[in-house]
Amino acid sequence: MSESTPTRKRVLFVCVENSNRSQMAEAFARRHGSDKVEAHSAGSRPSGKVNPRAIRFMAEKGYDLSTHTSKGIDRFTGQDIDAAVAMGCGDACPLVRARVREDWDIPDPKDLPDDEFRKVRDLIEEKVKALLARLEASGTA
């Protein structure tokens, strides 16, 4: 008799540039979802880099975002995703198949003062925790 291993749920955070909000959300999902979640992020028009400010402010939370890369959403086209979250940038992620879809109205922090950037970071963390709790409660995570 073999023990079955629970399948990790795939969560995708999408924004335009994949350089700030979606990167931070991916990081928080990895941290708070531990071995239950496979977290990803992508952009409809990726900038090609993660914002150095996002890297710096995530380091304050003990997460090294410098290992992340900005990537395009096309790599997820046709893949099954358990939850797809648009970060408030109007991207509908039409080519991503997802069981759960959410659109978070989160301001782009890239031009905000440092304190406001941190508030956006902390808001993203709280929303990610709430999403993971909902997915777990519904049996989706």
N, C-alpha and C positions, 0 to 999 in steps of 0.2 A: 504494500500500500504506500503510495507516495503522497506527500503533502503538496497541496496546491499553493502556489504563490499568487497573492492578489496582484492583479494587473494595475500598473500605475496609470493614473488618468493624465491625459494630455491637455494642457492648458496653453493657449496662445494669446499673447497680448500684442495688439496691433496699433500702430500710430503711423504718421506719415514718414518721418525721418528715421525712426528706430534708433534714436540717439539719447533720449531722456526718459520720458514717462514709461514707455513699454519696456525699456531696459531695466528700470528700477522695479517695475512690477514683476518681471521675470525673476529678478534676484530675490525679491521678497517671497515669491511663490516657491522658489527652490529652498529658501531658508525655512519657511513655515510649513511647507508641504512635505518636507523631508523625503522619505522613501515612498510616499503615496502619490506624488505628483511628478510628472515630467513637464517642466515649464520651458516655454519658448517665447521669443518675441520676434517681431518682423515689422517692416515698413512698406507702405505702398510706393514710396519714393525714398529709399534709404539714403542717408547722408554719406555712408561709407565709414563713419567713425562714431564712437560714443563720446558725448560731450564731456570734456575734462571736468566741468563743474559737477556733473552727475557722478563721475568717478570719485571726486573729492568728497562730496556729501554722502555718498554711500559708504566711503571709508570711515566716516564718523559713526556709522552704524555697524562697523566691523565686517563689511562685505567688500571684496575686491572686484569692482566692476571693470577694471582695466583688462581683464581676461576676456571680456565680451566683445563681440563684433556687431556692427550694424549690417543687417541682412534684409533681403527682399521677401515679400510675402509669397512670391511665386513658388518658392520651395515647398510651400504647404498646400498648393493647389491640388485638390482631389484627395487629400489625406483626411482621415477621420480625426477630429479633434473633439474632446469632451466639452470644453468651454472655450469660446472665442470672445475676447473682450477688446472692444475699440476704446481707446483711451480718451475719447471726447474730441477727436479730430475729424469726425464725420466719415471715416472709412467704414464702409459697410461689410468689408471682407466677403464679397459675394461668391468668390470661388473656393472658400473654405467651408467644408462640411463640418458643422458643429452641433452637438446635442443641446448646448446651452449657449445663448448669445446675450451679451450685455454691452451697453454703451455707457461708459463712465464720462461724465462731464467734468474733466480735469483740465485746468488751464496748462498751457505749455509753459514750463518754468524757465526756458532757456534765456530769456531776457529779463527775468525778474531779479530783484535784489536778493542777496544771500538768504535773509530771514524768510522771505516769501518762497524761495526755492525749497528751503527746508520744510516749510509747511506743506508744499505740494508732495514732497517725498514722504512725509509722515501720513498724509491723506492716502496716498497710494498704498502704504503699508497696511493701514486700517482696512481699506477696501479689499485688498488681497486676502487678509485674514478672514474677513466676512465671507468672501466668495468661497474660500476653502472650507469654511464651516458649513455653508449652505450645500456645497457639493457633497460633503461627507454625510450630512444629515439626510440628504435625498438619496444616498446610495450611489451617487455619481462619482464620488471620490473615496 
